Amino acid sequence: MYRILIVEDDEIIARVMESHLKGWGYEVLRSTDFQHVMGDFAQFGPQLVLLDLNLPFYNGYHWCAQIRQVSKVPVIFISSASDNMNIVMAMNMGGDDFIAKPFDLNVLTAKIQALLRRSYDFAGQNHLLEFQGAILNMDTAALTYQNHKLELTKNEYRILQTLLENRGRPVSRERLMERLWDSDSFIDDNTLTVNINRLRKKLDEIGLADMIVTRKGLGYQVGEKKPEENPI
């Protein structure tokens, strides 16, 4: 079953599209937090995005550019601003098609079906982990945040992946060492500290200084720093 993410601030139009596409057997999610669309994208893992051009906070061009930093998933723009300049810009920003409002739902369905058929020789699913706008691509071992892309070493990637998979919960140093080296035996404890510090420095350079928090006596986690706890 293909998953489709709808990013449309007109609730009536969004609900109509959602109901229609569910009737065709698609799994559909309507994004309602227009400041954090990439959170929905990463968590839902859609195979196609229907993206309005005029949205609150950030327009469709912005979100298409954000999606293109981490994924090749097909994007169909939907907008009443269907002049040639907007259509050309939508394609240049990474869009795959453009549908002008008002539109026929059957035409929308036909375009979706055609685009899905053409697109899914590539891997199909997104393998992404997201935290407060930062997205870890598990296929490329790269972290993107705003307009930055961070290439990670194998150990940095495994540390961040483990922490993101356990977001909101502390991960012990022993568990991290097991994840990195398949054993917590004969490993200098300082080696993990060195890897954590290198990762923190990289995160700091792209504006994510407090992404990894030390939980005293418990380990590390991603999240807000506790007032009484300081990083080692």
C-alpha atoms as an extended CHARMM CRD file, in Angstrom:
* protein
*
       232  EXT
         1         1  MET       CA              0.0000000000        0.0000000000        0.0000000000  PROA      1               0.0000000000
         2         2  TYR       CA              1.4460000000        3.3500000000       -1.0340000000  PROA      2               0.0000000000
         3         3  ARG       CA              1.5420000000        6.1730000000        1.5030000000  PROA      3               0.0000000000
         4         4  ILE       CA              0.6370000000        9.7070000000        0.4340000000  PROA      4               0.0000000000
         5         5  LEU       CA              1.3140000000       12.8370000000        2.4630000000  PROA      5               0.0000000000
         6         6  ILE       CA             -1.0490000000       15.7830000000        1.8410000000  PROA      6               0.0000000000
         7         7  VAL       CA              0.3110000000       19.2380000000        2.6920000000  PROA      7               0.0000000000
         8         8  GLU       CA             -2.6860000000       21.4930000000        2.0640000000  PROA      8               0.0000000000
         9         9  ASP       CA             -3.9560000000       24.2200000000        4.4190000000  PROA      9               0.0000000000
        10        10  ASP       CA             -7.4640000000       24.3690000000        2.9550000000  PROA      10              0.0000000000
        11        11  GLU       CA             -9.0540000000       21.7820000000        5.2470000000  PROA      11              0.0000000000
        12        12  ILE       CA            -12.0270000000       21.1250000000        2.9490000000  PROA      12              0.0000000000
        13        13  ILE       CA             -9.8160000000       20.3770000000       -0.0510000000  PROA      13              0.0000000000
        14        14  ALA       CA             -7.4340000000       18.3090000000        2.0950000000  PROA      14              0.0000000000
        15        15  ARG       CA            -10.2610000000       16.2040000000        3.5480000000  PROA      15              0.0000000000
        16        16  VAL       CA            -11.8130000000       15.6150000000        0.1160000000  PROA      16              0.0000000000
        17        17  MET       CA             -8.4730000000       14.4480000000       -1.2850000000  PROA      17              0.0000000000
        18        18  GLU       CA             -7.8580000000       12.2710000000        1.7530000000  PROA      18              0.0000000000
        19        19  SER       CA            -11.2540000000       10.5660000000        1.5150000000  PROA      19              0.0000000000
        20        20  HSD       CA            -10.9480000000       10.0480000000       -2.2460000000  PROA      20              0.0000000000
        21        21  LEU       CA             -7.4380000000        8.5760000000       -2.0820000000  PROA      21              0.0000000000
        22        22  LYS       CA             -8.3070000000        6.2890000000        0.8250000000  PROA      22              0.0000000000
        23        23  GLY       CA            -11.1270000000        5.0010000000       -1.3610000000  PROA      23              0.0000000000
        24        24  TRP       CA             -8.4670000000        3.9870000000       -3.8800000000  PROA      24              0.0000000000
        25        25  GLY       CA             -6.5980000000        2.0310000000       -1.2100000000  PROA      25              0.0000000000
        26        26  TYR       CA             -3.8710000000        4.5340000000       -0.3790000000  PROA      26              0.0000000000
        27        27  GLU       CA             -2.6960000000        5.2300000000        3.1490000000  PROA      27              0.0000000000
        28        28  VAL       CA             -2.9950000000        8.9820000000        3.6420000000  PROA      28              0.0000000000
        29        29  LEU       CA             -1.7580000000       11.4900000000        6.2010000000  PROA      29              0.0000000000
        30        30  ARG       CA             -2.8140000000       15.1500000000        6.2310000000  PROA      30              0.0000000000
        31        31  SER       CA             -0.1170000000       17.4300000000        7.5940000000  PROA      31              0.0000000000
        32        32  THR       CA             -1.6130000000       20.0450000000        9.9260000000  PROA      32              0.0000000000
        33        33  ASP       CA              1.4930000000       21.5460000000       11.5430000000  PROA      33              0.0000000000
        34        34  PHE       CA              2.7480000000       23.7840000000        8.7560000000  PROA      34              0.0000000000
        35        35  GLN       CA              5.8300000000       24.8350000000       10.6910000000  PROA      35              0.0000000000
        36        36  HSD       CA              7.1060000000       21.2540000000       11.0120000000  PROA      36              0.0000000000
        37        37  VAL       CA              6.1490000000       19.4530000000        7.8110000000  PROA      37              0.0000000000
        38        38  MET       CA              9.4190000000       17.5220000000        7.7490000000  PROA      38              0.0000000000
        39        39  GLY       CA              8.5060000000       15.8780000000       11.0460000000  PROA      39              0.0000000000
        40        40  ASP       CA              5.4060000000       14.3850000000        9.4160000000  PROA      40              0.0000000000
        41        41  PHE       CA              7.4500000000       13.4670000000        6.3470000000  PROA      41              0.0000000000
        42        42  ALA       CA             10.1050000000       11.6110000000        8.3240000000  PROA      42              0.0000000000
        43        43  GLN       CA              7.6900000000        9.7920000000       10.6230000000  PROA      43              0.0000000000
        44        44  PHE       CA              5.1290000000        8.8250000000        7.9610000000  PROA      44              0.0000000000
        45        45  GLY       CA              7.6160000000        7.9160000000        5.2110000000  PROA      45              0.0000000000
        46        46  PRO       CA              5.3620000000        8.6990000000        2.2200000000  PROA      46              0.0000000000
        47        47  GLN       CA              5.9140000000        7.3700000000       -1.2800000000  PROA      47              0.0000000000
        48        48  LEU       CA              4.3720000000       10.5600000000       -2.7420000000  PROA      48              0.0000000000
        49        49  VAL       CA              3.6780000000       14.1040000000       -1.5070000000  PROA      49              0.0000000000
        50        50  LEU       CA              0.8070000000       16.3750000000       -2.6000000000  PROA      50              0.0000000000
        51        51  LEU       CA              2.0770000000       19.8540000000       -1.8300000000  PROA      51              0.0000000000
        52        52  ASP       CA              0.1710000000       23.1290000000       -1.9090000000  PROA      52              0.0000000000
        53        53  LEU       CA              2.1670000000       26.1550000000       -3.0280000000  PROA      53              0.0000000000
        54        54  ASN       CA              0.6940000000       28.7830000000       -0.7030000000  PROA      54              0.0000000000
        55        55  LEU       CA              1.0010000000       27.6310000000        2.9050000000  PROA      55              0.0000000000
        56        56  PRO       CA              1.2660000000       29.3090000000        6.3150000000  PROA      56              0.0000000000
        57        57  PHE       CA              4.7880000000       30.0920000000        7.5730000000  PROA      57              0.0000000000
        58        58  TYR       CA              6.7310000000       28.5810000000        4.6390000000  PROA      58              0.0000000000
        59        59  ASN       CA              5.5740000000       28.0710000000        1.0610000000  PROA      59              0.0000000000
        60        60  GLY       CA              5.6000000000       24.8600000000       -0.9320000000  PROA      60              0.0000000000
        61        61  TYR       CA              8.9180000000       25.7310000000       -2.5940000000  PROA      61              0.0000000000
        62        62  HSD       CA             10.5820000000       25.7350000000        0.8230000000  PROA      62              0.0000000000
        63        63  TRP       CA              9.2190000000       22.3330000000        1.7890000000  PROA      63              0.0000000000
        64        64  CYS       CA             10.0280000000       20.8120000000       -1.5910000000  PROA      64              0.0000000000
        65        65  ALA       CA             13.6320000000       21.9630000000       -1.1950000000  PROA      65              0.0000000000
        66        66  GLN       CA             13.7420000000       20.4440000000        2.3020000000  PROA      66              0.0000000000
        67        67  ILE       CA             12.3610000000       17.1450000000        0.9950000000  PROA      67              0.0000000000
        68        68  ARG       CA             14.8870000000       17.0810000000       -1.8420000000  PROA      68              0.0000000000
        69        69  GLN       CA             17.7520000000       17.3210000000        0.6250000000  PROA      69              0.0000000000
        70        70  VAL       CA             16.8440000000       13.9060000000        2.0080000000  PROA      70              0.0000000000
        71        71  SER       CA             14.6550000000       12.0620000000       -0.5090000000  PROA      71              0.0000000000
        72        72  LYS       CA             13.7630000000       11.4610000000       -4.1550000000  PROA      72              0.0000000000
        73        73  VAL       CA             10.1040000000       10.8290000000       -3.2800000000  PROA      73              0.0000000000
        74        74  PRO       CA              7.7470000000       12.1900000000       -6.0040000000  PROA      74              0.0000000000
        75        75  VAL       CA              6.2100000000       15.6030000000       -5.2760000000  PROA      75              0.0000000000
        76        76  ILE       CA              3.0880000000       16.9340000000       -7.0100000000  PROA      76              0.0000000000
        77        77  PHE       CA              2.4050000000       20.6330000000       -6.5430000000  PROA      77              0.0000000000
        78        78  ILE       CA             -1.2510000000       21.6510000000       -6.2810000000  PROA      78              0.0000000000
        79        79  SER       CA             -2.0870000000       25.3380000000       -6.5190000000  PROA      79              0.0000000000
        80        80  SER       CA             -4.4360000000       27.9390000000       -7.9510000000  PROA      80              0.0000000000
        81        81  ALA       CA             -1.3300000000       30.0150000000       -8.7560000000  PROA      81              0.0000000000
        82        82  SER       CA             -0.8330000000       28.1150000000      -11.9810000000  PROA      82              0.0000000000
        83        83  ASP       CA              0.8570000000       30.7210000000      -14.1620000000  PROA      83              0.0000000000
        84        84  ASN       CA              3.8660000000       29.6180000000      -16.1740000000  PROA      84              0.0000000000
        85        85  MET       CA              6.3770000000       31.1900000000      -13.8030000000  PROA      85              0.0000000000
        86        86  ASN       CA              5.0920000000       29.2100000000      -10.8070000000  PROA      86              0.0000000000
        87        87  ILE       CA              4.9400000000       25.9900000000      -12.7880000000  PROA      87              0.0000000000
        88        88  VAL       CA              8.5230000000       26.4150000000      -14.0240000000  PROA      88              0.0000000000
        89        89  MET       CA              9.7560000000       27.3180000000      -10.5390000000  PROA      89              0.0000000000
        90        90  ALA       CA              7.9800000000       24.3130000000       -9.0310000000  PROA      90              0.0000000000
        91        91  MET       CA              9.7370000000       21.9960000000      -11.4820000000  PROA      91              0.0000000000
        92        92  ASN       CA             13.0880000000       23.7000000000      -10.8920000000  PROA      92              0.0000000000
        93        93  MET       CA             12.7010000000       23.2680000000       -7.1300000000  PROA      93              0.0000000000
        94        94  GLY       CA             12.3430000000       19.5110000000       -7.5650000000  PROA      94              0.0000000000
        95        95  GLY       CA              8.6310000000       19.0190000000       -8.2150000000  PROA      95              0.0000000000
        96        96  ASP       CA              7.5620000000       16.1670000000      -10.4930000000  PROA      96              0.0000000000
        97        97  ASP       CA              4.1750000000       17.5020000000      -11.6190000000  PROA      97              0.0000000000
        98        98  PHE       CA              1.8460000000       20.4750000000      -11.1680000000  PROA      98              0.0000000000
        99        99  ILE       CA             -1.9490000000       20.3810000000      -10.9190000000  PROA      99              0.0000000000
       100       100  ALA       CA             -3.9430000000       23.6120000000      -11.1040000000  PROA      100             0.0000000000
       101       101  LYS       CA             -6.9050000000       24.2570000000       -8.8110000000  PROA      101             0.0000000000
       102       102  PRO       CA             -9.7430000000       23.5870000000       -9.2640000000  PROA      102             0.0000000000
       103       103  PHE       CA             -9.0400000000       20.0450000000      -10.4310000000  PROA      103             0.0000000000
       104       104  ASP       CA            -10.9010000000       16.8250000000      -11.1340000000  PROA      104             0.0000000000
       105       105  LEU       CA            -10.2330000000       14.1060000000       -8.5560000000  PROA      105             0.0000000000
       106       106  ASN       CA            -10.0420000000       11.4820000000      -11.2860000000  PROA      106             0.0000000000
       107       107  VAL       CA             -7.3070000000       13.4730000000      -13.0430000000  PROA      107             0.0000000000
       108       108  LEU       CA             -5.4520000000       13.7420000000       -9.7180000000  PROA      108             0.0000000000
       109       109  THR       CA             -5.7110000000        9.9750000000       -9.2050000000  PROA      109             0.0000000000
       110       110  ALA       CA             -4.4980000000        9.2350000000      -12.7450000000  PROA      110             0.0000000000
       111       111  LYS       CA             -1.4630000000       11.4990000000      -12.2950000000  PROA      111             0.0000000000
       112       112  ILE       CA             -0.6470000000        9.8900000000       -8.9420000000  PROA      112             0.0000000000
       113       113  GLN       CA             -0.8920000000        6.3950000000      -10.3830000000  PROA      113             0.0000000000
       114       114  ALA       CA              1.3040000000        7.2710000000      -13.3630000000  PROA      114             0.0000000000
       115       115  LEU       CA              3.9370000000        8.9310000000      -11.2000000000  PROA      115             0.0000000000
       116       116  LEU       CA              4.0440000000        6.0420000000       -8.7330000000  PROA      116             0.0000000000
       117       117  ARG       CA              4.4750000000        3.5580000000      -11.5940000000  PROA      117             0.0000000000
       118       118  ARG       CA              7.4070000000        5.5420000000      -12.9910000000  PROA      118             0.0000000000
       119       119  SER       CA              9.0690000000        6.1900000000       -9.6510000000  PROA      119             0.0000000000
       120       120  TYR       CA              9.2540000000        2.9730000000       -7.7350000000  PROA      120             0.0000000000
       121       121  ASP       CA             12.1450000000        1.2180000000       -9.2960000000  PROA      121             0.0000000000
       122       122  PHE       CA             14.1410000000        3.0420000000       -6.6100000000  PROA      122             0.0000000000
       123       123  ALA       CA             14.1400000000        1.6000000000       -3.1270000000  PROA      123             0.0000000000
       124       124  GLY       CA             10.5820000000        2.5310000000       -2.2480000000  PROA      124             0.0000000000
       125       125  GLN       CA             10.6880000000        3.3590000000        1.4210000000  PROA      125             0.0000000000
       126       126  ASN       CA             12.3020000000        6.2780000000        3.1670000000  PROA      126             0.0000000000
       127       127  HSD       CA             14.6540000000        5.3570000000        5.9620000000  PROA      127             0.0000000000
       128       128  LEU       CA             14.6920000000        8.5570000000        7.9630000000  PROA      128             0.0000000000
       129       129  LEU       CA             14.8550000000        9.5550000000       11.6090000000  PROA      129             0.0000000000
       130       130  GLU       CA             13.8080000000       13.0870000000       12.5800000000  PROA      130             0.0000000000
       131       131  PHE       CA             14.3320000000       15.2530000000       15.6430000000  PROA      131             0.0000000000
       132       132  GLN       CA             13.2800000000       18.9090000000       15.8280000000  PROA      132             0.0000000000
       133       133  GLY       CA             13.9640000000       19.5500000000       12.1490000000  PROA      133             0.0000000000
       134       134  ALA       CA             17.1820000000       17.5050000000       11.9530000000  PROA      134             0.0000000000
       135       135  ILE       CA             16.8400000000       14.4390000000        9.7250000000  PROA      135             0.0000000000
       136       136  LEU       CA             19.1430000000       11.4190000000        9.6760000000  PROA      136             0.0000000000
       137       137  ASN       CA             19.0890000000        9.5090000000        6.3920000000  PROA      137             0.0000000000
       138       138  MET       CA             19.8830000000        5.8940000000        7.2430000000  PROA      138             0.0000000000
       139       139  ASP       CA             20.6200000000        5.0440000000        3.6100000000  PROA      139             0.0000000000
       140       140  THR       CA             23.3720000000        7.6540000000        3.2160000000  PROA      140             0.0000000000
       141       141  ALA       CA             24.5210000000        8.1240000000        6.8550000000  PROA      141             0.0000000000
       142       142  ALA       CA             24.0720000000       11.8800000000        6.4490000000  PROA      142             0.0000000000
       143       143  LEU       CA             22.3320000000       14.3700000000        8.7330000000  PROA      143             0.0000000000
       144       144  THR       CA             20.5470000000       17.4190000000        7.3060000000  PROA      144             0.0000000000
       145       145  TYR       CA             19.4560000000       20.4390000000        9.2920000000  PROA      145             0.0000000000
       146       146  GLN       CA             18.0930000000       23.5970000000        7.6710000000  PROA      146             0.0000000000
       147       147  ASN       CA             20.5350000000       24.2100000000        4.7990000000  PROA      147             0.0000000000
       148       148  HSD       CA             23.3570000000       22.0990000000        6.2360000000  PROA      148             0.0000000000
       149       149  LYS       CA             24.2990000000       18.5400000000        5.3440000000  PROA      149             0.0000000000
       150       150  LEU       CA             26.6000000000       16.6470000000        7.6840000000  PROA      150             0.0000000000
       151       151  GLU       CA             28.4880000000       13.5600000000        6.5250000000  PROA      151             0.0000000000
       152       152  LEU       CA             29.0370000000       11.2100000000        9.4620000000  PROA      152             0.0000000000
       153       153  THR       CA             31.6590000000        8.5620000000       10.1450000000  PROA      153             0.0000000000
       154       154  LYS       CA             30.4580000000        5.0170000000       10.8320000000  PROA      154             0.0000000000
       155       155  ASN       CA             30.7400000000        5.4480000000       14.5970000000  PROA      155             0.0000000000
       156       156  GLU       CA             29.1210000000        8.9040000000       14.6080000000  PROA      156             0.0000000000
       157       157  TYR       CA             26.2540000000        7.5610000000       12.5390000000  PROA      157             0.0000000000
       158       158  ARG       CA             25.6780000000        4.5600000000       14.8120000000  PROA      158             0.0000000000
       159       159  ILE       CA             25.7140000000        6.7480000000       17.9250000000  PROA      159             0.0000000000
       160       160  LEU       CA             23.2070000000        9.1980000000       16.4920000000  PROA      160             0.0000000000
       161       161  GLN       CA             21.0120000000        6.4490000000       15.0360000000  PROA      161             0.0000000000
       162       162  THR       CA             20.8500000000        4.6760000000       18.4080000000  PROA      162             0.0000000000
       163       163  LEU       CA             19.9860000000        7.8730000000       20.2700000000  PROA      163             0.0000000000
       164       164  LEU       CA             17.2980000000        8.8500000000       17.7450000000  PROA      164             0.0000000000
       165       165  GLU       CA             15.7660000000        5.3810000000       17.8050000000  PROA      165             0.0000000000
       166       166  ASN       CA             15.4570000000        5.8160000000       21.5760000000  PROA      166             0.0000000000
       167       167  ARG       CA             14.4180000000        9.4690000000       21.5740000000  PROA      167             0.0000000000
       168       168  GLY       CA             13.1350000000       10.6390000000       24.9240000000  PROA      168             0.0000000000
       169       169  ARG       CA             14.9460000000        7.8190000000       26.7420000000  PROA      169             0.0000000000
       170       170  PRO       CA             18.5530000000        7.6910000000       27.9670000000  PROA      170             0.0000000000
       171       171  VAL       CA             20.8970000000        5.1790000000       26.3560000000  PROA      171             0.0000000000
       172       172  SER       CA             23.6340000000        3.7730000000       28.5660000000  PROA      172             0.0000000000
       173       173  ARG       CA             27.3080000000        3.9560000000       27.6290000000  PROA      173             0.0000000000
       174       174  GLU       CA             27.4460000000        0.1610000000       27.7400000000  PROA      174             0.0000000000
       175       175  ARG       CA             24.6610000000       -0.1380000000       25.1780000000  PROA      175             0.0000000000
       176       176  LEU       CA             26.3120000000        2.3990000000       22.8890000000  PROA      176             0.0000000000
       177       177  MET       CA             29.6040000000        0.4960000000       23.0590000000  PROA      177             0.0000000000
       178       178  GLU       CA             27.8070000000       -2.7410000000       22.2130000000  PROA      178             0.0000000000
       179       179  ARG       CA             26.1670000000       -1.0310000000       19.2340000000  PROA      179             0.0000000000
       180       180  LEU       CA             29.4660000000        0.3900000000       17.9810000000  PROA      180             0.0000000000
       181       181  TRP       CA             31.7540000000       -2.5710000000       18.5080000000  PROA      181             0.0000000000
       182       182  ASP       CA             29.3590000000       -5.5180000000       19.0000000000  PROA      182             0.0000000000
       183       183  SER       CA             30.8380000000       -5.9550000000       22.4680000000  PROA      183             0.0000000000
       184       184  ASP       CA             31.5200000000       -3.9090000000       25.5680000000  PROA      184             0.0000000000
       185       185  SER       CA             34.6070000000       -6.0150000000       26.3640000000  PROA      185             0.0000000000
       186       186  PHE       CA             38.1770000000       -4.8280000000       25.8850000000  PROA      186             0.0000000000
       187       187  ILE       CA             37.0580000000       -1.3730000000       24.7730000000  PROA      187             0.0000000000
       188       188  ASP       CA             38.6280000000        1.6740000000       26.3840000000  PROA      188             0.0000000000
       189       189  ASP       CA             35.7330000000        3.6310000000       27.8870000000  PROA      189             0.0000000000
       190       190  ASN       CA             37.4660000000        6.8210000000       26.8120000000  PROA      190             0.0000000000
       191       191  THR       CA             37.0520000000        5.8140000000       23.1510000000  PROA      191             0.0000000000
       192       192  LEU       CA             33.2910000000        6.3070000000       23.3590000000  PROA      192             0.0000000000
       193       193  THR       CA             33.7880000000        9.7120000000       24.9930000000  PROA      193             0.0000000000
       194       194  VAL       CA             36.0760000000       10.7570000000       22.1320000000  PROA      194             0.0000000000
       195       195  ASN       CA             33.4660000000        9.7060000000       19.5540000000  PROA      195             0.0000000000
       196       196  ILE       CA             30.6560000000       11.4970000000       21.4100000000  PROA      196             0.0000000000
       197       197  ASN       CA             32.7240000000       14.6900000000       21.6680000000  PROA      197             0.0000000000
       198       198  ARG       CA             33.6030000000       14.6360000000       17.9670000000  PROA      198             0.0000000000
       199       199  LEU       CA             29.9450000000       14.1720000000       17.0670000000  PROA      199             0.0000000000
       200       200  ARG       CA             28.9000000000       16.9880000000       19.3970000000  PROA      200             0.0000000000
       201       201  LYS       CA             31.4530000000       19.3150000000       17.7890000000  PROA      201             0.0000000000
       202       202  LYS       CA             30.0560000000       18.5580000000       14.3240000000  PROA      202             0.0000000000
       203       203  LEU       CA             26.4940000000       19.1050000000       15.5210000000  PROA      203             0.0000000000
       204       204  ASP       CA             27.4980000000       22.3780000000       17.1650000000  PROA      204             0.0000000000
       205       205  GLU       CA             28.9210000000       23.6410000000       13.8600000000  PROA      205             0.0000000000
       206       206  ILE       CA             25.5240000000       23.3300000000       12.1420000000  PROA      206             0.0000000000
       207       207  GLY       CA             23.4770000000       24.7820000000       15.0080000000  PROA      207             0.0000000000
       208       208  LEU       CA             22.6220000000       21.6120000000       16.9720000000  PROA      208             0.0000000000
       209       209  ALA       CA             24.7790000000       22.2150000000       20.0470000000  PROA      209             0.0000000000
       210       210  ASP       CA             22.2990000000       20.7120000000       22.5290000000  PROA      210             0.0000000000
       211       211  MET       CA             21.0710000000       17.7830000000       20.4760000000  PROA      211             0.0000000000
       212       212  ILE       CA             22.9650000000       15.1990000000       22.5610000000  PROA      212             0.0000000000
       213       213  VAL       CA             22.4070000000       15.5440000000       26.2980000000  PROA      213             0.0000000000
       214       214  THR       CA             24.3020000000       13.7560000000       29.0760000000  PROA      214             0.0000000000
       215       215  ARG       CA             22.0310000000       12.1090000000       31.6520000000  PROA      215             0.0000000000
       216       216  LYS       CA             24.1260000000       11.7570000000       34.7840000000  PROA      216             0.0000000000
       217       217  GLY       CA             24.4540000000        8.1240000000       35.7860000000  PROA      217             0.0000000000
       218       218  LEU       CA             22.2030000000        7.0090000000       32.8950000000  PROA      218             0.0000000000
       219       219  GLY       CA             24.0340000000        7.7700000000       29.6450000000  PROA      219             0.0000000000
       220       220  TYR       CA             23.0300000000        9.9910000000       26.7490000000  PROA      220             0.0000000000
       221       221  GLN       CA             19.8610000000       10.9870000000       24.9330000000  PROA      221             0.0000000000
       222       222  VAL       CA             18.5420000000       13.4870000000       22.4240000000  PROA      222             0.0000000000
       223       223  GLY       CA             16.3820000000       16.1630000000       23.9490000000  PROA      223             0.0000000000
       224       224  GLU       CA             16.2870000000       19.2510000000       26.1110000000  PROA      224             0.0000000000
       225       225  LYS       CA             19.1150000000       19.6200000000       28.5730000000  PROA      225             0.0000000000
       226       226  LYS       CA             18.1330000000       19.2200000000       32.2310000000  PROA      226             0.0000000000
       227       227  PRO       CA             19.1330000000       22.2210000000       34.3780000000  PROA      227             0.0000000000
       228       228  GLU       CA             21.0960000000       20.1080000000       36.8600000000  PROA      228             0.0000000000
       229       229  GLU       CA             22.9100000000       18.0470000000       34.2270000000  PROA      229             0.0000000000
       230       230  ASN       CA             26.0050000000       19.0490000000       32.2920000000  PROA      230             0.0000000000
       231       231  PRO       CA             27.8220000000       17.2950000000       29.4530000000  PROA      231             0.0000000000
       232       232  ILE       CA             31.1060000000       15.6150000000       30.2870000000  PROA      232             0.0000000000
